């Protein structure tokens, strides 16, 4: 279970071969979620040719925190993931479903499902 003492081990170290991060084979669902976020973040940054510094400036997230997330060296909190996704205008969080006791990663959920003015 992710949390407490288990978070002392970085997500990449839970892979069978940590050197293959962010494409490593993982069985831990928490580490798999971080891996999905890292891949989505890296792909968006590459597509838009964004540097760590530019994303840090735009998102308000520390540059080293972004680097650690990309490298699988940290467990990002939900606020960090939300700030990065908002700055990029793209969802980073994986939509997960449990099938027969195993995690299945599906397309990311929409970043925003309704505008603030649409709320009743």
Secondary structure, DSSP 8 states (H G I E B T S, - for coil): --SGGGGGS-GGGGSSSGGGTTS-----HHHHHHHHHHHHHHHHHHHHT--HHHHHHHH---HHHHHHHHTT-S---HHHHHHHHHHHTS--S-EEEEETTEEEEES---S-SS-GGG--
